Each structure stands twice: as structure tokens, then as C-alpha cells.
């Protein structure tokens, strides 16, 4: 497949169904805001920090390395061996679920059962839900590798919405159930998610006339199950070795990704109430990252992995592949920088208002606004890191991945120590500052790799990190105006003043985006081209 065809598919994967995904997320956002008004900060801390950490750790350790290894390279492979490798995530998930569940019950402080009942049942059900989700991993990887665009969006969005609806219903009707509510909702979420993929492939493989069925490497559902034959190895050992490299890396990356939750959980630097407020702010602040940055990172990782060959630098690859990859990387960096900078500039003046609307006085008073303002700065770094790492991990050789593991080990240790110290010094905002430091180091490493990768090439994709002085001036002016507006109009002067504050921000945002449209013509052309390709492809599929 030609690079530009792969680019079109990646753009389609990132953009197609985006409006549908935003709609589903907004519905979930409203439901969660409603649920929040019936919960204490303490139960939010237990569910969103401790139990969710158990679930995410199990999923990440059992799945992440397999997914990255099996999505690298071309789709032309022995898929029976790849599917066999993916099924190994299930026993690995059982091991991590049992081991971590024991640690959560025996090594961590158990909350007061009079305040938060049914903690033990919650641990068991959250661990079991992780294993249930892993049962769908072969289907999800096969769908993602063949870019079944809307399946992922609909399956994940539908399962999240149904989970929120069930949680809201149980909170209203059976509030005395405590952690039973959230445990059953989590198990329901994973079951719906897996069933969406299983039902889709069952119908697809049962329709031989389907165009999509013709491109799949399997012809019936039994081909998706583990297959043992004497004529070939159970798994592709090159994929297995790459999986082991990514596993060592994923273990460290999980510490960096969820480091603050590990510190909160194991070192007890914050009480359950403060943990709950921090997690709500963290989820609210990362909403844009989940909606925009994560789909872009996942889709274009596949693009870079298919277009570029590992083990080779830019001078040893096809010129067309290198040129397309460089142009895409430059545009993605520019898009990430503009999006992150917009959130950082406008987030400073509108954090308190956003928290007041979302969770009321519980969030808008106290440390909530300071946390969200700090998180807006972190989102800028998160956006840039997502783009740089998706290229870096797709282009690294196995040896470079192994070397990077040692860097991640040192970074993990320093991050945990810094998070612990900063939290004692400045409270929960210390976690965000430590994350900013961690993200800055990772960005620096990726930028060095990209610079070295293209050093002998005429292409300079890192130019995407530079904005025009006019646009920078527009951001500075907008930040100043909205900061003054916040002082005089927000947030204790009633709704007319709040609405006027929002209007000021809307005018400044419009002026800033208009300036970006006039000055960043190369990025605008890239977006128009790829979104046009995406829409055209949608009409023909």
C-alpha cells in the first residue's frame, strides 16, 4: 500500500466518527456531572483512584506490549500466530488480576466499612472486569490493524454511556449499595465492550459478500480462537521478542502514566477526599486529550509503523515514505502545539467557572481551580508528547526500544521521588508539577531521536514546533484580556456576569483561531486535504 493511501486511512481513523464520539462524550459528561452531586468525595477517591488503578494496571501490564507489537509493521503476516500471541493476554491478565487483587486487599489500608462498604467485593469485581475486557483483545487488534473506523468509536462510546446510565440509576434507586454500584457498572462496561466486537465480527464473517470480509485474514469465527498446529510455531518469535521489549517498557510507562495514583495509593500522602477532588479535576482536564490527542496518537502510530521500516534511518528508506512521514509529523506537531496552547491560555481564566458548572462548590472552592489551571499547562506538554512518541516508538529499532527502557527506569524513579516531595511541599498540585517534569524529559528524548533520525535528510519536521510572532502575540493578548475579565466578572457576581465572561472568552478565542487560520496556511492545507480524503473514503465504504 502506498504511503499516501496509508495516510488517508490513518486520517480517516482519526477523524471519521469524531462528531459521534464528541456527542457520546458530552452525554457521558452530563451524566457524570449529575452523578457527582449524589456522592461524597471519599467514595469518589476510592472508586476513581484505588479501584480504577487496580483495573488500569491489570489491563496495561497484560495488554499494552502485545498491542504495540502486533500493530507494528504490515498487516501481511501469519495472523494465526499473531492471534495466538494476543490470546496470551488472557492468562497474563488473570495472573496480574489475582496478584494485584491480593496486594489491594492485604497490603493497603482498608477504608472504614461504615463510610465505604463492600470494599473487598469491589476489588474482586474490578479485577474480574479487567480479565473480561482482555477476552476481546484479539478482535480489537484485528479491527484496528485493518482500520475498521467506526467500530471502535461506537463500541467504546456505547459501553461508556450505558455504564454511566446504569451508575446513575443505581445511585438514585439503591444508594446504600455503595461500591456494589460502581463494581457492577464496571463489569457491565467491559461486557458490553467485548460483545460489541464479537457481534460485529460474527455478522461480518457470516456475510461473504461483504467487502470488508474479503480483506480479513480470517474467514470464520473459529479462526479467531487459538490454533495449535505441528507445522509451525505457536507464535511468531520475532513478534514475541518485540512484545517482551515493549513489556519492559510498558511496565515503566505505566508507572509514569499513573505515578501520582501509585503515590496516593501506597504512600497515603492525601486522604480519600482530596484524592477524589484531584481525580475529578484530572479527568476533566484530560477530556480534550482523550477526545482528540489519543485518537490521533493511536491512528498515526499505525501510519508511521506501516510507512517507516524499523532498523533504518531516513537516508536508507524510500524518499516518498520519508517525505510523507516528515510532512505528516510536522503538521501533527503544529496541530498539537496550537491545541495545547489554546487550552493553556484560556484554561487559566475559565478553570473555576468550568468546575463550578461541573461539580458545584465541592470542586470550585478550595484547591480545585488551582489544580485545573496547572493541568491546562500539563495538557500542552501531553499533546506534544503524544505526537513525538507515536513517531518515536514506530521508528525505533528493537535495540533502541531496549535502551529507552533504561531511560524510563531512571525517569520513573525520579518522578516518584519528585511527586512525593512536591506533594508534601505544595499539596495535590505537586502531582501535576511532577507530571510536567516527567513529560518534559520524555519530550526532550523524543525530539532528540527525531532530530537524529532526520539529520542527514532535507526534511525538518521539528519546524512544526515554531509559531509565527503574530499568532504568539494573539495568544498573549487573549490571555491578558481573559485574565482581566476573570477578575471583574467571575465567579461570585451571578450568572449575567458569568455569561459576559464567557462572551469575552468566545470573542478572544475567535480572534485567535482566525489569526491561526491566516498565519498557519500549511497546517490548514494539511487538515483540509486529509479531512477531505476522510470524507470521500467514508462515502465509498
PyMOL commands that set and color helices and strands:
alter all, ss='L'
color gray80, all
select helices_A, chain A and resi 3-15+18-36+41-71+79-106+119-134+137-145+149-173+175-177+179-205+211-215+221-224+237-257+259-267+272-285+287-307+314-316+319-359+361-364+368-395+398-426+429-453+461-465+469-489+494-519+521-540
alter helices_A, ss='H'
color red, helices_A
deselect
rebuild
show_as cartoon
